[in-house]
Amino acid sequence: MAEKFEDAMKKLEEIVGRMEKGDMPLNESLKLFEEGVKLTRFCSQELQKAEKKVELLTRNIEGKLVAVPFEEENEK
């Protein structure tokens, strides 16, 4: 499994490209599909984490933007 979002997206694009050609045996297509699903889930989770971090950017009493430290769910 890819460790970084960008690596996962690149691998997912490769998988989609190979599957779009349609010249693979069914067994290989299924394996690639399974890998693609895993990569999609990983990317989705990474995007959700990034979204949470962005949402933590808030305005203080004076209306200025301030960064609020982000805590991972496991760190609580």
N, C-alpha and C positions, 0 to 999 in steps of 0.2 A: 504494500500500500504506500502511496506517496505521502511524504511527510509535510510537504508544503502545498498550499492552495494552488499556486501557479503550476507546480509539477503535476498535481492531480488534474487540473484543467487541461493541460497539454496532453496527458495520457488519455483523458476522456475524448478529446478531439481526435486523437489517433484512432481510438476504438470506433468512434462514429464513422470516420472516413473508411476504415476497413469494412465495417458492416454495410455501409451504403453501396459498396462495390457489389455485394451479393454473391461473390464467387467462393464462399467458404462452405465447408461441410456443416451440417446442422450442429454437430457436437461442438465444433470450434466456435460457432456463432453463439451458442448458449454460454460457453465459458466466457467469451468476451462480454456478453450481455450481463452476466453476473458481476464481472469486474467493473463494468460501467455503472451498475446500480450501486456498488460499494463506493466507487469514486464520487458518484452524485451525492450520496448521503454524507460523505466526508466533506465535500464542498459546501453542502447546505449547512452543516454544523459549523464550519469555519465562518461562513457568512453570518450566521446567527450570532456567533461570538463577536464578530466585528460590529454588527448592528448594536449589540448591547453596549459595547465600548463607546460608540458614537452617541448613543442615547444618554450616556452619563455626562456628556458635555452639557453643562447647565449655565444659567445666568444667575449671578449673585444678586444681592439686594439692590445694588446700584445699576443693575441691568447689563453688567459686563459679563462676557463669556468666561467661565472658569472651568478647568478640567477637574473632575471628581475622580479620585483613584478607583480603579476597577478591581473588584475582587472576583476571582474565579469562584464558581459555585462550590468547588471542592475545598477552597481555602477558608470557608466560613466555619 
